[in-house]
Amino acid sequence: MKNSLFSFFDRLTQNLTGQLFVALLLGAIQVFSFAPFSHWWTLYPSFIGLFLLLQQVNKTNKKFFIVGYAFNLAMFLATVHWIYVSMDLFGGMPTIVSIFLIGLFCAYLAIFPTLAIWASARLPLISTTQRYLLVFPVFWLLMDWVRGWFLTGFPWAYLGYSHADTPLVGFAPILGVQGLTLAILLICASLTLILQKQKIVANVALISLLLVSGYFLQKVRYTELQPAIKVALVQGNIDQNDKWETTQLYPSLFKYLDLSEAGDNNDRENELIIWPESAIAALEIDMQNFLQPLSQELEKQGKTLMTGIIEYDINKDEYRNAIIMLGKLPLGQGYAQTSTNRYQKHHLLPIGEFVPFEDLLRPIAPYFNLPMSSFQRGTEIQNNLQTGLTTLAPALCYEVAFPELLRKNVSAETGMLLTLSNDAWFGNSIGPDQHLEIARMRAIEFARPILRSTNNGITAIIDDQGHEIGRLASNTEGVLRKEVQPAFGLTPYQRMGSLPLYLYCLLILIGTFFFHLKRYK
C-alpha cells in the first residue's frame, strides 16, 4: 500500500505541471488546520508532502521557487480569502477587481514562506536531515517574523495557532505561538525522515520529547488566580451598513443599554460591562450629553462600563480609535475627556484605519474611503485600564494578532486581557473564527483570561488556561455574563518574548555557516 502510494506520487510529479498541481493541493489543505475546522493534524500531510515533493523537484526541473510559491499561494488563498467579503460588501468595486486585489494580497504574502523554502533547498553540502530539522524551520520562522513586521505586518495564520488543543500548547507560555510553529515543523521533518527510513530511532525520540515535554509543561501554572469579578459582554449585532448612519446612532445606543440591563438585576453591583469596538459610532466630543449622565448613573449603580468610541482632538484635528471607561472607577480615574484611564489604538489596520499612499488610492474607489479610515495611532506602551477590581491590558481588534505589542503592555499586576472588535466587515466567513483562535492563544501565552467583545460575533471569554468558558453565537444580539478570575504573575514568554527563539535561530545559522566553511576548506 505504502509503496504503491509512493509510486503514484512519483508518477504524478514527474513534470512541472504535476508538481504544481500537488503543491496547490498540499498548500490548500492547511486551511482545515485552523478554526473553524480545527483539524490540526492536516498540517502534517501538508508539510510531509511538501518535503517529498521538493525532493522530486530536485530530481527533475529544480524549480524550487515556483513549486514552493504555488504551495504557499494556495495556503493563503484558502486561509485568508475571507478578506474578500469586506471588499465585496463595502468596497464599491466590481467583483472582478475585488477578486484580483485579494489574489494580489495573497500573492504578496506567499513570497515570505516561499523564500524560506527556496533558501533552505538551495543550500549545498548539507544532508537531508540537516536541511529538514535545522535549516528549514529556522528560515520559516525568520520569514514569519518578517511577514509580521514588513509594511506594518500581517501575522495571520502562524502554524502554531492550529495546535491550541494539542500537547504542544505547553510551549506557548514559554516561547509564544512561534514556539509551537517550531515544534510542528520539527515533527513534520522527523515524520518525513521516518517514512524515508532515515535515523528512525533519533526521530522517534525527538517527536516523543516534544510531545512529552509539551504535555508536562501544560501542567505548570505561571500566574496566581485572584477573586472572581462579574463581567457582562454585550453583542449588539448592529448591521454594518447602518452602523455609521446618523439616524441609527441612538437606536444602536438604546439597544446596547437595554441589553446591558437585560436579565436578573439582583447582585449586579461591581459588574464590569463591556461594549465592542466603536459601539458608540460617533465622536466622543459630540457625545458628552450622553456620556456624562450615563457615567454618573452607572456610578450610582456601582457598575463600570468600557466601550469603543472615536476620540477626536479638536486642537490637532486628529482622530483615534479608543476605549473609554465610565461609571464606578478608582479615585482620580473617573470619566473625563482628559482622563488617562483610556486606551488609544496603536497598530492601525491598513485601508480600514489609515490609507497608505492615500492621495493616490482614495480617488480610485469607495473601498479606500471606508468610515473612519484616517486615524492617528496611540503610543506603543500605555497604562492598563483601571476598574478598581482589576486591571486590563487592551488590544483593539487586529492588534490582538501582534503578541509582542501586547507583551509590552502586560505586567505582573495585569489581571486580564481585553480585546474589542467588529468583525461584521467579514460577514459569515471563517475570518471571525480565526480571529478568536488568535485571541485564545494570547490568553495561553500570558496565562490570563481574555475578554473578547464584538459587534456581531464571536463574543467569548477564555480563561487563563485557554479554555473557553462562554460565547455568544455569531449574528445574534445578547449579553454574555460570567464570573471570571483575573490572574497575576508573569509567564516566561512575557519576560523574554521571542528572544530564546531568536537565539536558537542565530545558533543554527552560525553553526551552518561554520559547517560550510569547514566543508569548503
N, C-alpha and C positions, 0 to 999 in steps of 0.2 A: 504493500500500500504506500509506504513512505517513498520507496524507490520509484514507483510509478508517478507519484506526485512530483518528485524532483525532476523526473524525466519530462513530464508535461510542462513544468515551469521552464526547463531549459529550452524546449522546442518553441514555446510561446515567446521567449525573449531572445531569439536568435538574431533579430534585426531591431532597428531603432523604433519602428512602428509598434512592435510588440512590447518593447521596453517602456515606451511612453504610455501605452495602454495600462500596463501593470502598475507603473508609477502613479498614474492618476487614480487608479482603484485603491492602491495601498494608502495614498495620502488622504483620500476622501473618507475612508472608514474611521479615521481618527475622530470625527465629529461625534461618533457614538460613545466615545470615552467620557465626554463632558456632559453636564446637565443639559437638557432634562433626561437624557438617556441613561447616563451614568454607568455604562458598561466599560469600566476601567480597563478590562482585560484586552480590549480591541487595540490598544496601543502596541501590544506585544507582537501579534501577527503583522501589524503595520511596519514596525521597525525591523523585525527579523526578515520580512520580505524585502525591505529596502536594502539591508546588508547583502542578502543573496543576489538581489538584482544588480547591485553595484559590482559584485564580483563577475556577473555575466557581462556587464558593460565593459569591464576591464579586459575580457576575453575577445570582445568584438570591436566596437567602434570607439570606445573610450570617451564617449560624450557625457562625461560625468555631470557637467553643469546643466545641460539640457534635461537629462533624466531626473536629476535632483530637483531642478526647478519645477518640473511637472508634478512631482510628488508634493512639494510644498504649496504650489499654487492650488492644487486640488484640496489640500488640507484647509487652507484659508477660505477658499470659496465655500466649502461645505460648512465651515465653523462660524464664519462671521458674515455670511450672506444677509443676515437679518438687518444689517445697516441699510440695506436697500429699502426697507419698509419706510423709514423716515424720508428718504428721497422721493419715494413714490407717492406717499400720502401728503407730505408737506413741502416737497421741493419745487413744485410748479414747473417741472421739466418733463419733456417727452419720456416715455418709458424706455425707449432705446438709449437715451442719454443717461438715465439713471443706471441702467444695466452696465453701460460702458464705464461709468465712474466707479461702481463697486468692483467691477473687474479690474480696473486700473489700480484701485486701492489694494486689492488682494495681490495683484502682480508686484506691487511695491513691497508688501510685507514678505512675500515669498523670497525676496532677494537675500534676506538675512540668514535664515537657516540653510539656504542653498549654498551660500558662501562657506558655511561650516562643513557641509557635505563635500564640496569641491576641494576645500583646503586639506581636509583630512585624507581624501582619496589621492591627492597629488603628492603627498609627502613620500619621498622614496626611502628605500633602505630600512623600512620598519616592517615588522611582522604583522600578520592579520590580527593577532592577539593584541599587540600594542596599539594598532590602529583603532580597533573596536573599543577596547577597555580604557585607553588612556587619551588618545588624541581626539577622537570624535566627540566624546562627551564634553571635553574642555572647549573645543571650538563651538559646540552647540550652545553651551552656557554663555560664552563670550558674545555670540551673535544675539542671543536672547536679551542680554543686558543692553547691547547697542540698540536693538529694536525698541526696548522700553525707555530709551533716552533720546534717540535721534529725532529731530523735528518735533519735540515735546513728548514723543514716545507713544507706543501703543502696546502695553504689556499684557495683552489679552491672550488667552489660550496657552499659557505656560503648561507644559505637560503635567506638572505636579498638582494642578488643581483637580485633576481627574481622580486622584488617589486619596481623598479625604476619608474614605471608608475602608482603607486597607491598613495593614500593619505599618507600612512605610510612613504614615502620617505622624508617627512618633518623632520623625526627624524635623518636622515643621517648626516646633518651638526652639529648635537649636540652630537650624540652617535656613529657615524660611521655606517658601514654596519651591525655590530652586534647589534646595537640598533634596526634595522629593524627585524633581526632574533628573538630577544626577543619578539617584538610586534607580530610577526607571530605566535610564539609558544603560547603566551598568548591567542590569538584569537582562535587558534586551540583547546586549552584546554577549553576555555569558550564555544565554539560551541558544544564540546563533552558533557559538563555538561548540556547544554540546551537540547540536544537531550535526555539526561537521566533524564530530568526534575528536575535537582538539582540547587537550588539557581538561578532561571531563571532571576529574576529582577537584581540581582547583576552582573550576567554575561553579560546580555544585556547592562547594564550600563558601564561595563569595555570595551566591544567592541566599544561602542559608543564613550567613552572617548578617546580611542586610535585613532579611525578614525577621529574624530573631531579635536583632538589636532594635528595630523599629517597634516590635511588639512590646518589649520591656520598657522602652522609652515612653510609650503611651501611658504607662502606669505612674510616671513621675509627675508630681504636682509642683508647679513653679510659682503659683500665686496662692494667696490665702483668701478664702471667701469671707465676705462681710455680710452683715444683716441685710435681708432682702428689702427691696423697695418696690412700691407699686408703680407700674408703668401702664400707659394706655396709648397704643399706636393707632392713629386714625388714618384710614384709607378712604379718601373722598370719591375716587373713581370719577373725576371730572373729565369730560370729553376734551381731548386736546384741541379740537377745532374751536371749542368755545372758551377755553381757559383764559385767553387774553382779551376776550371781548369785554368792554367796559360794562355792558349790560348784565354780564354774568358774574361780576365781581362779588356783589353782596349775596346773590343766591348761593354761590360757592361757599362764602364765609359762613352763612347761616347753616349750610349743610354740615360743615366742619364743627360748628358749635353744637348742633343737635346731636351729631354722632359722639362728640366728646361727653355729652351729658346722658347718653343712652345707657340703659341698664339700671341695675340697682345702685342707688346713690348712697347707700349706707357705707360707712367706713371708707370714704374716698379721700379723706384728708391726707395730705402729703403725697398725693398722686402726681406723677410726672406724666403729662400729656404731650404727645409728640405728633406734630403735623409734618407732612413731607416737604420736599424741596419746592420753593416758590408756591406754597399752598396759598399764601396771600399774593395774588398775581397783580401787584401794584407797587408803587414806590413807597417805601417806609415813610418818607417825609410827607406824603399825601394822606397817610392813614392814621395820623395822630389822634383824630377824633374817635377812631375805633380802638386803637391800641391802648391808649392811656386808660380809658374806662374799663376795658377788658382786663388789663393788668391789675387794676385796683380790685375788681370783683373777684378775680382768681385769688388774690392775696387774702381777701376776706374768707374765702372758702378753704384756704390752706393748700391750694394747688399750684403747680408750676406748669407753664406751657412753653415749649420751644417750637419754633416754626421757621420755615424758609420764607424769605422775603427779598425784595430787591432794595438794596441800600443805595441811596443817592447822595453824593456830596455836591451840594449846590455851589460851593465856592470853587471847586475844581472841575465841575461838570463831569463827574466820574460815577459810573455805576458798578456795583459789586453784588455778586450772588452771596447772600448772607444767611446766617441763622441767628435769631434773636431770642431772648429769654423774657418771659412775662410772668407775673404773679408772685408767689412766695419765693423769695430768694435771699441769700445771705446778706447781712448788713453791708450796705455800701455797694452791693452788686445788683440793685433793683433796676427795672427797665428805664432806660432813657436813651435818646439817640446818641448820646455821648458815652454811654456805658461801654466798658471794655469787656463785659461779660457777653460776648457775641463772637461769631466766627465769620470770617470772610474767605471765600473760596480762593485757594492759591493756584491749583493746577487746573487751568481752564480747558474746556473742550474745543478743539479747533472746529470752526464753522458754526457750532452751536452757541459758543460763548465769546468767541473772537474770530475774526476772519483774517487769516494771513493774506498779504497782498490784496487788501480789501479794495483799493482803488481800481484794481484790475478785475476782481472777482464779483464784487457786489452788483455791477451793472449787468452781469451775464444772465442771472436767473434769480427767481424769488428764493431759491434754496439758500443763497448766500445772504439773505436778509431775514433770517428767522427772528422771531421776537426775542429781544434782549440778547443780541449777538455782538454787543460792544462793551463787554465787561472789562474792568481792571482787576488785576489779581491782588489778593491779600498777601501778607508776608508768609514766608515759608514756615516759620515757627510761631505759634500763637498759644496763648494760655488755654488750658482746658476750660470747658464750660462748667460753671459752678451752680449747683442746685440747692445746696445746703444738706442734702442727703448723700450725694456722691459727686464725683467729677467725671466728665465725659470728654474723650478725645474724638472730635468730629471729622468726618470726611464727606464732602458733598458729591453725591452721585459718582461720577467717573473716577474721582480721587481715590476711592477705596481700592482701585486696581494698582495703586502705587504704594507698596508696603514700606519703602524707605521714607516716603513723605510722612506716613502715619507714625512710623517708628520714632521720628524726630520729635513728635508731639505726645508721645506716651511716656509717662514717668511711673515710678513705683507707686505713686498715690493716685494714678488714674484708675477709676473704678470700672468704667465701661467704655466701649467703643460705640460710636453713633454714626450712622450713615443715612442721610435723607436723599431721596432720589425721585425721579419722574421718568419711568420707562414707557410712558404712554406713546412716546415717539416711535416705538418699535412694535406696536400692535400685539398680535397674538403669536409672535415669533419666539424662537428659542433664546433670544438675547437676554430677557429678564431672568431666565433660569440660570444662565451662565453668570450674570451679574451677582445673583445671590450666592452662587457657588464660590465666587471670588471673595465676597464679604465673609462667608463662612471660614475661609482659610485664614483671614485676618484674625478671627476670634481664636483660632487654634494657635497661630504664631505667637500671639501675645497673651494667651491663656486668660482671656477676659470675655465676658459676654458682649455681643454686639446687637444693637437695636437697629433694625432696618425699616424705615417708614417710607412708603412710596405712594404715589397718587393712585395708581390702578393695579399695583401688584408687581413684585411679590413682597408684601409686608411680612416680616418674620422676626423672630427673636432666637438667637443662637446662644447657648450657654458657654461657659469658659472652656469646656472640653470639645466644643464644636458640634454639640448635639442640638438639633432643632427642638425648641420647646413650644413652638406655636407659630402659625402662619395664617394669613388671610388669602383666600383664593384670588386669582387674577380677575380683573374686570368686575369686581364686586365692591360695594361700599360697606364699610363696617369698622369695628374697633377691636383691637387685639389687646385684651387686658391680662396681665400676668404679674406675678411677683418674681423679681429677678435679683439674684445675689451679685453685687459688684465683687471684684477681686483685686487685691493689691499685691504688688510684688513685681519682679522682673523675670522674663524668660532669657535664656542665653541669646536668642535671636535679637531681643530688644537691646541687650547690652552691646552686642558685637555686629549686628546686622549681617551683611554678606561678606564680611572680612575673612572668615575661615574659608569660604568658597573661592574668594579672590586669591588667597594664599595657595590653596590647592591647585588652582589653575596655573598660577605662576610657577610652582614647583614642577608641574608636569611639563610646562613649556621649556623651563630651564633644563630639565632632565633630557627632554627630546633634543634640544639644541646641542648639548654636550655629547649625546649619543651619536648624533650625526657628525659632529666634529671628530669624534674618535673613529668613526667608520670611514671618513674621507681621508684620514691620515694614512 
